[in-house]
Amino acid sequence: MSTAGLTPTVVRLKLSLLRNGLRQSGGRRAAYIASLVLVLLVAALQLIGLIALRGNAHAATIAALAVTVLALGWAVMPLFFPSGDETLDPTRLVMLPLQPGPLVRALLTASLVGIGPLFTLCLFTGSVISVAHGSAAYVTAVVAVVLALLVCVALARAVAAANIRLLTSRKGRDLAVLSGLVIAVGAQLVNFGAQRLGSAGLSQLDPAAAVARWVPPASAIAAVDSVSKGSYGTGAAQLGLSAAALAGLLALWSRTLTKLMTSPDQSTLQAAEPGARERTSTSLSRLLPTGRTGTVMERSLRYVWRDPKTKAAWVTSLAIGLIVPVFNALQGTGSIYFACFAAGMLGIQMYNQFGQDTSAFWMVAMTISSPRDAYAELRGRALALLLITLPYATLVTVVTTALLGAWPKLPEVLGLSFALLGAMLATGAWCSARFPYSIPQEGYKNVAPGQAGLAWISIFGGMVSAALLAAPMIAATIWLNVAAGGDEWTWLLLPAGAAYGALITLLGLRLAAPRTARRLPEILAAVSKG
């Protein structure tokens, strides 16, 4: 293939991949059209909003920070959505006689086709219009928009090429599953920042914008503002920074492509080294109890670390369990009792314990021949969960207490958290035996088709039951806080809550064990549907 015809060929390949993907199903076409309409609507609104800022004292600040945030999105997008563009994987072209230089130009041009570049172009256009004043600024704006867009695209391509071995591995699939969590946490941060800005004004952003003005690609947009103010030398320097960044990214991308095309997969070679598996297989087991309990704990902890769906559920619970109490405390609207939210979120992981095994549950079922074996199995899973949840719930409670300055309330809140966690472990063990459901290994759904009702009953029914089981500790806390002189005895709620949580956990495991032993065939059938 000639280098002159490579670029149009790759662009046609990109369009063909898009067209063939839309032909696969009507649902995929509908989703693409809906996302396209939504992106165009948001792009139009942001374009109008940025143009409306023209003449505002903070227009340059908002433009610089908006471009910086969007460039950060371009950088992390390939890590969390590696399957969004099949041309992101250059190793698919490894068998073709292509030189890195022409291939870089072709892939860079193909990258300009899509919804993302269109959205970015609208934001950059609105940003330069909001700060451009004078004919020289408008000429600079044309160069700045093109340069900033190319920097963003080259940044995404360079990051994707440098991490393509990771993105095509199991860890890459883990990142894709965790993308929803990143979006959720980012939304919380944006909400928190918007509330702070609403009360303190946009002037708080000026120091950050002063730094962003010299960071590509925001420096290209800032050059338009500098030229508008007559600082032609500053504008030229800022454009030069973006041009240098583009050249550096293209050089890094070309070097990475050369390495990918000429070297073997080092991760595969490392995994094939003799003794690699033996060095890691026993490191965890040495720290756990012997016998069946330690074996079950190790298996459960390895699920948390290796299985993408289980890892996503855990990370989501850990993050949200910290975000809700801490962010409310930072906003001044929180309560010390919000710290119990961490115990509640983590306790949910006890529900549907056998669903994470999927069809491999038959191996577990083969080792259970009596309620005693079932109790040992459930106890090991509960202990593995406690190994993470107990210290984390304590940490969240201490952090929330420190932010609110409510140290006298720490013992009672810890006691409540421990009691709630114990209640959720008890109801989770029973629900795992009574309402098991399958978790599909592919895609983003966490419930197999036809089992959504089981999932709702298991989770929400169990949460209500756990709240009822924790009612004695809740009532004791209310009574001690209302009764005259009760504050002197609230510290007793810590040991009482810990003892009550342990007792209710053991009772729940004892009650769930016989049901688990009797329903092994039903559990296996339920968790094998995914």
Secondary structure, DSSP 8 states (H G I E B T S, - for coil): --STTHHHHHHHHHHHHHHHHHTS-HHHHHHHHHHHHHHHHHHHHHHHHHHHTTT-TTHHHHHHHHHHHHHHHHHHHHHH-TTS-GGG-GGGGTTS---HHHHHHHHHHHTTSSHHHHHHHHHHHHHHHHH--SHHHHHHHHHHHHHHHHHHHHHHHHHHHHTHHHHTSHHHHHHHHTHHHHHHHHHHHHHHHHHHHHHH-GGGGHHHHHHHTTSTTHHHHHHHHHHHTT-HHHHHHHHHHHHHHHHHHHHHHHHHHHHHHHS--HHHHHHTSTTHHHHHHTTTGGGS-SHHHHHHHHHHHHHHHH-HHHHHHHHHHHHHHHHHHHHHHHTT---GGGGHHHHHHHHGGGTTGGGGGGGGHHHHHTT--SHHHHHHHHHHHHHHHHHHHHHHHHHHHHHHHHHHT-GGGHHHHHHHHHHHHHHHHHHHHHHHHHS-----SSSS-SS-TT-HHHHHIIIIIHHHHHHHHTHHHHHHHHHHHHSTTGGGGGGGHHHHHHHHHHHHHHHHHHHHHHHHHHTHHHHHHHHT--
